Amino acid sequence: MKRVLIIIPAYNEEANIERVVENLKDNFPQYDYIVVNDCSRDSTEQILKAKGYNYISLPANLGIGGAVQSGYIYATQNNYDIAIQIDGDGQHDPAYIEKLIEPIINGEADMTIGSRFIEKKGFQTSFMRRFGIKLIRMVIRLCCGTKVTDTTSGFRATSRELTAMFAKDYAFDYPEPEAIVAASLNGFKVKDVAVEMKERDGGVSSINALRSMYYMIKVPLALIFLRLGTRRKKLKKAKKEGK
C-alpha cells in the first residue's frame, strides 16, 4: 500500500483550518497529513496547537511556494510515496483524493492536477481568474507541449520522484504553473483529473483584482524564462558531452 501524505499550506486560515483537518481525520484517516503554518498572523497556530493537529510552523512567511516546498521536504524525509497538496481554505474536497492518486499508482502520471474545468461543476472562480488561467494554459502549451486545463489549481498530487525534485527546487511566487512546466521539461508526466471545487467559506483570498493583473503578467514571463533557462542548460550539457 502506498504511503500518502496530504500537505496543507496555511496562512491566516483561522476560519477554515479546523474544519479542513477534522474532515480529514473523520472521513479519510487512511491518509497522513501535515499542516504547514506559514507564519500566520491570526490564531491559526493556536488552533493547530490546541487541537493537537500535525503541523509545522515556519519561522518566517515564505509564501505558498515556500510552504508547499516545506511539505515536500517533510514528505521526502519521511519516505512517503505520494504527496498531495490541498488548500487550507476548504475549497478542495478530499473525496477526490483517491481519483487524484490513481493515475500515479497505475504509472500513468507523475503529477496529477485537480481540474474544475473538465466537467465544469462547482465553483468556477471569477472571470478575471479564468482569463488568466486560459492565458497561462496557452503559455504552458507553448513552453513544453503539456495540456493542462486548470493551470493554477493547488489541488494536486506528485509521485515520490517528483516530490523529491520539488523538495530541492520549487518556485516561491505563484508556483503552480511553474511546477507544471518544470515537471514536464524534466521528463515527468502530467495529467488532468476532473474534480469539483467549493467556494471559500471564510477568510480572504490573497489574490485580489490588482494581484490578478500582476499574476497574468508575471507568470507567463516566468514560464518563458524557465523554458529558455532549461533549454540553455541542455545545450551547455550537450556541448560539454560532445567534447
C-alpha beads as a LAMMPS data file, in Angstrom:
LAMMPS data file: protein, C-alpha beads

243 atoms
242 bonds

1 atom types
1 bond types

-500.0 500.0 xlo xhi
-500.0 500.0 ylo yhi
-500.0 500.0 zlo zhi

Masses

1 110.0

Atoms # bond

1 1 1 0.000 0.000 0.000
2 1 1 1.314 3.431 -0.966
3 1 1 2.122 5.862 1.828
4 1 1 0.280 9.109 1.143
5 1 1 0.867 12.491 2.763
6 1 1 -1.534 15.409 2.494
7 1 1 0.232 18.782 2.645
8 1 1 -1.939 21.684 3.795
9 1 1 -0.273 25.111 3.428
10 1 1 -1.988 27.581 5.728
11 1 1 -1.652 31.338 6.099
12 1 1 -4.244 33.150 8.252
13 1 1 -6.778 30.310 7.973
14 1 1 -8.304 30.517 11.452
15 1 1 -11.800 30.486 9.906
16 1 1 -11.218 27.273 7.960
17 1 1 -8.354 25.142 9.213
18 1 1 -10.227 23.248 11.937
19 1 1 -12.977 22.214 9.529
20 1 1 -10.420 21.094 6.923
21 1 1 -8.402 18.954 9.330
22 1 1 -11.417 17.472 11.131
23 1 1 -12.857 16.419 7.773
24 1 1 -9.633 14.573 7.001
25 1 1 -9.442 12.932 10.422
26 1 1 -13.103 11.842 10.453
27 1 1 -13.535 10.731 6.847
28 1 1 -10.075 9.979 5.449
29 1 1 -7.989 8.507 8.281
30 1 1 -6.066 6.314 5.803
31 1 1 -4.048 9.372 4.750
32 1 1 -1.428 11.140 6.836
33 1 1 -1.426 14.931 6.833
34 1 1 0.791 17.845 7.793
35 1 1 -0.317 21.467 8.108
36 1 1 2.406 23.952 7.180
37 1 1 1.671 27.143 9.076
38 1 1 3.318 29.904 7.047
39 1 1 3.903 32.302 9.933
40 1 1 0.197 33.187 10.208
41 1 1 -0.641 36.441 11.962
42 1 1 -4.049 35.289 13.191
43 1 1 -4.878 32.394 15.551
44 1 1 -4.151 29.602 13.062
45 1 1 -1.166 28.294 15.032
46 1 1 -3.033 28.488 18.329
47 1 1 -5.836 26.370 16.871
48 1 1 -3.376 23.811 15.494
49 1 1 -1.630 23.552 18.855
50 1 1 -4.809 23.425 20.952
51 1 1 -6.346 20.694 18.789
52 1 1 -3.178 18.609 18.716
53 1 1 -3.029 18.578 14.916
54 1 1 0.060 17.517 12.979
55 1 1 1.765 20.723 11.924
56 1 1 4.999 22.592 11.450
57 1 1 5.334 26.362 11.782
58 1 1 7.756 28.258 9.571
59 1 1 9.895 30.901 11.330
60 1 1 9.170 33.447 8.573
61 1 1 6.466 33.925 5.967
62 1 1 7.741 32.196 2.818
63 1 1 4.594 32.378 0.709
64 1 1 2.707 29.487 -0.845
65 1 1 5.754 28.143 -2.679
66 1 1 7.932 28.001 0.420
67 1 1 5.134 26.460 2.475
68 1 1 4.434 23.734 -0.088
69 1 1 8.138 23.025 -0.578
70 1 1 8.464 22.593 3.181
71 1 1 5.765 19.932 2.901
72 1 1 7.645 18.243 0.058
73 1 1 10.810 18.200 2.152
74 1 1 8.851 16.630 5.014
75 1 1 7.367 14.014 2.649
76 1 1 10.787 13.128 1.235
77 1 1 12.453 12.898 4.627
78 1 1 9.663 10.656 5.925
79 1 1 9.632 8.321 2.920
80 1 1 6.145 8.979 1.505
81 1 1 5.255 7.533 -1.898
82 1 1 2.761 10.242 -2.897
83 1 1 2.383 13.841 -1.731
84 1 1 -0.908 15.689 -2.130
85 1 1 -1.410 19.424 -1.826
86 1 1 -4.760 20.768 -0.681
87 1 1 -5.527 24.343 0.320
88 1 1 -6.300 25.261 3.901
89 1 1 -9.400 27.254 2.933
90 1 1 -11.675 24.246 2.367
91 1 1 -12.067 24.659 -1.402
92 1 1 -10.615 21.232 -2.186
93 1 1 -12.734 18.155 -1.464
94 1 1 -10.660 15.229 -0.105
95 1 1 -13.291 12.871 -1.529
96 1 1 -11.416 13.258 -4.848
97 1 1 -8.043 12.189 -3.438
98 1 1 -8.415 8.544 -4.498
99 1 1 -9.259 9.687 -8.023
100 1 1 -6.286 12.068 -7.953
101 1 1 -3.704 9.467 -6.942
102 1 1 -4.979 6.594 -9.112
103 1 1 -3.032 7.637 -12.275
104 1 1 0.168 7.873 -10.207
105 1 1 -0.355 4.452 -8.639
106 1 1 -1.031 2.981 -12.089
107 1 1 2.100 4.574 -13.566
108 1 1 0.117 6.826 -15.920
109 1 1 1.349 10.105 -14.414
110 1 1 3.932 11.595 -12.079
111 1 1 1.794 14.642 -11.325
112 1 1 -1.975 14.964 -11.359
113 1 1 -3.823 18.277 -11.337
114 1 1 -7.349 18.518 -9.961
115 1 1 -9.266 20.484 -12.595
116 1 1 -12.639 22.182 -12.110
117 1 1 -12.869 22.907 -15.849
118 1 1 -13.185 19.384 -17.258
119 1 1 -16.747 18.732 -16.087
120 1 1 -17.401 22.401 -15.194
121 1 1 -19.067 21.587 -11.884
122 1 1 -18.875 23.517 -8.634
123 1 1 -17.138 26.857 -8.092
124 1 1 -15.568 28.119 -11.357
125 1 1 -13.765 31.212 -9.928
126 1 1 -14.021 34.801 -11.213
127 1 1 -13.918 35.956 -14.840
128 1 1 -10.508 37.584 -14.416
129 1 1 -9.032 34.438 -12.864
130 1 1 -10.480 32.276 -15.644
131 1 1 -8.993 34.619 -18.248
132 1 1 -5.602 34.419 -16.574
133 1 1 -5.802 30.622 -16.343
134 1 1 -6.552 30.376 -20.086
135 1 1 -3.602 32.637 -20.881
136 1 1 -1.261 30.578 -18.719
137 1 1 -2.650 27.391 -20.263
138 1 1 -1.582 28.643 -23.709
139 1 1 1.895 29.616 -22.497
140 1 1 2.428 26.229 -20.836
141 1 1 1.394 24.501 -24.051
142 1 1 3.932 26.593 -25.997
143 1 1 6.703 26.055 -23.448
144 1 1 6.508 22.294 -23.057
145 1 1 3.570 20.907 -25.050
146 1 1 1.662 19.874 -21.931
147 1 1 -2.128 20.251 -21.925
148 1 1 -3.489 21.269 -18.517
149 1 1 -6.898 22.895 -18.148
150 1 1 -6.677 24.197 -14.558
151 1 1 -3.144 25.568 -14.532
152 1 1 -3.342 27.354 -11.170
153 1 1 -5.057 24.567 -9.256
154 1 1 -3.466 23.914 -5.880
155 1 1 -5.203 20.541 -5.638
156 1 1 -2.539 18.199 -6.968
157 1 1 -0.547 15.047 -6.302
158 1 1 3.056 14.097 -7.040
159 1 1 4.986 10.831 -7.180
160 1 1 7.900 10.056 -4.889
161 1 1 10.452 11.036 -7.569
162 1 1 8.798 14.330 -8.451
163 1 1 8.257 15.162 -4.784
164 1 1 11.999 14.695 -4.245
165 1 1 12.764 17.055 -7.136
166 1 1 10.414 19.724 -5.776
167 1 1 11.915 19.310 -2.306
168 1 1 15.190 20.569 -3.809
169 1 1 13.868 23.211 -6.207
170 1 1 10.413 24.801 -6.195
171 1 1 9.150 28.223 -7.285
172 1 1 8.180 30.525 -4.425
173 1 1 5.920 33.091 -6.103
174 1 1 2.753 31.615 -7.718
175 1 1 4.437 28.207 -8.090
176 1 1 1.633 26.062 -9.522
177 1 1 2.122 26.850 -13.243
178 1 1 5.918 26.803 -12.960
179 1 1 5.762 23.385 -11.294
180 1 1 3.869 22.005 -14.303
181 1 1 6.494 23.301 -16.738
182 1 1 9.411 22.180 -14.555
183 1 1 7.939 18.674 -14.244
184 1 1 7.294 18.405 -17.985
185 1 1 10.720 19.692 -19.023
186 1 1 12.339 17.147 -16.714
187 1 1 10.508 14.244 -18.330
188 1 1 7.700 13.747 -15.819
189 1 1 4.158 13.012 -16.995
190 1 1 1.428 15.490 -16.008
191 1 1 -2.271 14.654 -16.198
192 1 1 -5.571 16.458 -15.545
193 1 1 -8.160 14.861 -13.270
194 1 1 -11.743 16.133 -13.083
195 1 1 -12.735 17.435 -9.622
196 1 1 -15.343 19.741 -8.155
197 1 1 -14.220 22.667 -6.036
198 1 1 -16.027 24.743 -3.447
199 1 1 -16.061 28.469 -2.815
200 1 1 -14.085 29.742 0.158
201 1 1 -16.370 29.861 3.224
202 1 1 -14.289 32.167 5.389
203 1 1 -11.157 34.286 5.371
204 1 1 -9.857 36.343 2.464
205 1 1 -8.078 35.151 -0.663
206 1 1 -4.562 36.535 -1.146
207 1 1 -5.270 37.174 -4.852
208 1 1 -7.372 40.312 -5.380
209 1 1 -8.086 42.151 -8.654
210 1 1 -4.750 44.004 -8.625
211 1 1 -2.764 40.864 -7.860
212 1 1 -4.678 39.041 -10.606
213 1 1 -3.354 41.574 -13.125
214 1 1 0.174 41.143 -11.756
215 1 1 -0.312 37.372 -11.940
216 1 1 -1.237 37.493 -15.636
217 1 1 1.923 39.456 -16.438
218 1 1 4.432 37.823 -14.115
219 1 1 3.572 34.143 -14.518
220 1 1 3.723 33.875 -18.347
221 1 1 7.074 35.699 -18.318
222 1 1 8.380 33.382 -15.590
223 1 1 7.309 30.329 -17.598
224 1 1 9.046 31.598 -20.731
225 1 1 12.260 32.326 -18.820
226 1 1 12.062 28.893 -17.203
227 1 1 11.770 27.284 -20.632
228 1 1 14.672 29.304 -22.046
229 1 1 16.800 28.572 -18.990
230 1 1 16.159 24.844 -19.261
231 1 1 16.998 24.876 -22.955
232 1 1 20.237 26.725 -22.278
233 1 1 21.252 24.157 -19.645
234 1 1 20.559 21.296 -22.056
235 1 1 22.609 22.945 -24.809
236 1 1 25.539 23.502 -22.444
237 1 1 25.321 19.894 -21.271
238 1 1 25.192 18.586 -24.837
239 1 1 28.167 20.758 -25.810
240 1 1 30.149 19.533 -22.815
241 1 1 29.361 15.890 -23.551
242 1 1 30.252 16.453 -27.212
243 1 1 33.741 17.411 -26.192

Bonds

1 1 1 2
2 1 2 3
3 1 3 4
4 1 4 5
5 1 5 6
6 1 6 7
7 1 7 8
8 1 8 9
9 1 9 10
10 1 10 11
11 1 11 12
12 1 12 13
13 1 13 14
14 1 14 15
15 1 15 16
16 1 16 17
17 1 17 18
18 1 18 19
19 1 19 20
20 1 20 21
21 1 21 22
22 1 22 23
23 1 23 24
24 1 24 25
25 1 25 26
26 1 26 27
27 1 27 28
28 1 28 29
29 1 29 30
30 1 30 31
31 1 31 32
32 1 32 33
33 1 33 34
34 1 34 35
35 1 35 36
36 1 36 37
37 1 37 38
38 1 38 39
39 1 39 40
40 1 40 41
41 1 41 42
42 1 42 43
43 1 43 44
44 1 44 45
45 1 45 46
46 1 46 47
47 1 47 48
48 1 48 49
49 1 49 50
50 1 50 51
51 1 51 52
52 1 52 53
53 1 53 54
54 1 54 55
55 1 55 56
56 1 56 57
57 1 57 58
58 1 58 59
59 1 59 60
60 1 60 61
61 1 61 62
62 1 62 63
63 1 63 64
64 1 64 65
65 1 65 66
66 1 66 67
67 1 67 68
68 1 68 69
69 1 69 70
70 1 70 71
71 1 71 72
72 1 72 73
73 1 73 74
74 1 74 75
75 1 75 76
76 1 76 77
77 1 77 78
78 1 78 79
79 1 79 80
80 1 80 81
81 1 81 82
82 1 82 83
83 1 83 84
84 1 84 85
85 1 85 86
86 1 86 87
87 1 87 88
88 1 88 89
89 1 89 90
90 1 90 91
91 1 91 92
92 1 92 93
93 1 93 94
94 1 94 95
95 1 95 96
96 1 96 97
97 1 97 98
98 1 98 99
99 1 99 100
100 1 100 101
101 1 101 102
102 1 102 103
103 1 103 104
104 1 104 105
105 1 105 106
106 1 106 107
107 1 107 108
108 1 108 109
109 1 109 110
110 1 110 111
111 1 111 112
112 1 112 113
113 1 113 114
114 1 114 115
115 1 115 116
116 1 116 117
117 1 117 118
118 1 118 119
119 1 119 120
120 1 120 121
121 1 121 122
122 1 122 123
123 1 123 124
124 1 124 125
125 1 125 126
126 1 126 127
127 1 127 128
128 1 128 129
129 1 129 130
130 1 130 131
131 1 131 132
132 1 132 133
133 1 133 134
134 1 134 135
135 1 135 136
136 1 136 137
137 1 137 138
138 1 138 139
139 1 139 140
140 1 140 141
141 1 141 142
142 1 142 143
143 1 143 144
144 1 144 145
145 1 145 146
146 1 146 147
147 1 147 148
148 1 148 149
149 1 149 150
150 1 150 151
151 1 151 152
152 1 152 153
153 1 153 154
154 1 154 155
155 1 155 156
156 1 156 157
157 1 157 158
158 1 158 159
159 1 159 160
160 1 160 161
161 1 161 162
162 1 162 163
163 1 163 164
164 1 164 165
165 1 165 166
166 1 166 167
167 1 167 168
168 1 168 169
169 1 169 170
170 1 170 171
171 1 171 172
172 1 172 173
173 1 173 174
174 1 174 175
175 1 175 176
176 1 176 177
177 1 177 178
178 1 178 179
179 1 179 180
180 1 180 181
181 1 181 182
182 1 182 183
183 1 183 184
184 1 184 185
185 1 185 186
186 1 186 187
187 1 187 188
188 1 188 189
189 1 189 190
190 1 190 191
191 1 191 192
192 1 192 193
193 1 193 194
194 1 194 195
195 1 195 196
196 1 196 197
197 1 197 198
198 1 198 199
199 1 199 200
200 1 200 201
201 1 201 202
202 1 202 203
203 1 203 204
204 1 204 205
205 1 205 206
206 1 206 207
207 1 207 208
208 1 208 209
209 1 209 210
210 1 210 211
211 1 211 212
212 1 212 213
213 1 213 214
214 1 214 215
215 1 215 216
216 1 216 217
217 1 217 218
218 1 218 219
219 1 219 220
220 1 220 221
221 1 221 222
222 1 222 223
223 1 223 224
224 1 224 225
225 1 225 226
226 1 226 227
227 1 227 228
228 1 228 229
229 1 229 230
230 1 230 231
231 1 231 232
232 1 232 233
233 1 233 234
234 1 234 235
235 1 235 236
236 1 236 237
237 1 237 238
238 1 238 239
239 1 239 240
240 1 240 241
241 1 241 242
242 1 242 243
